[in-house]
């Protein structure tokens, strides 16, 4: 992201960025408790590792039949796998934070789903002018936050 006011705002207010996680697992019968644990675990990592707000974190579980998930051109059979794709706002995380998230997300997947020799985690960084939430681009969200008046001090 080019330097300037938007980049400065992103670096100083990363908690407002909204991540979207799509988790593809070739198991349409994945138990409800595992689904919840995936959603809660990824949300927790978004907060603790990527410094995102839980209230703005979306986790979408995409449970597909094994015959719809291919490895080496062949349908996956006899084992589980998983792939996480995350959309995050460019400029809101350091390389170290992203690496830590990828490592910990892989651990979470393995802990919940068992050994996953091919599991992947991808972070897609989207420019704030091309990524929005609730009808507002991230660029405009940060610009508005930067220009908002400071809250009035509390009176005793």
HELIX and SHEET records of a PDB file:
HELIX    1   1 UNK A    5  UNK A   12  1                                   8    
HELIX    2   2 UNK A   14  UNK A   16  5                                   3    
HELIX    3   3 UNK A   32  UNK A   48  1                                  17    
HELIX    4   4 UNK A   54  UNK A   56  5                                   3    
HELIX    5   5 UNK A   66  UNK A   68  5                                   3    
HELIX    6   6 UNK A   95  UNK A  113  1                                  19    
HELIX    7   7 UNK A  128  UNK A  130  5                                   3    
HELIX    8   8 UNK A  138  UNK A  147  1                                  10    
SHEET    1   A 4 UNK A  58  UNK A  63  0                                        
SHEET    2   A 4 UNK A  20  UNK A  25  1                                        
SHEET    3   A 4 UNK A  82  UNK A  89 -1                                        
SHEET    4   A 4 UNK A 120  UNK A 126  1                                        
SHEET    1   B 2 UNK A  70  UNK A  71  0                                        
SHEET    2   B 2 UNK A  74  UNK A  75 -1                                        
SHEET    1   C 2 UNK A 132  UNK A 133  0                                        
SHEET    2   C 2 UNK A 136  UNK A 137 -1                                        
END                                                                             
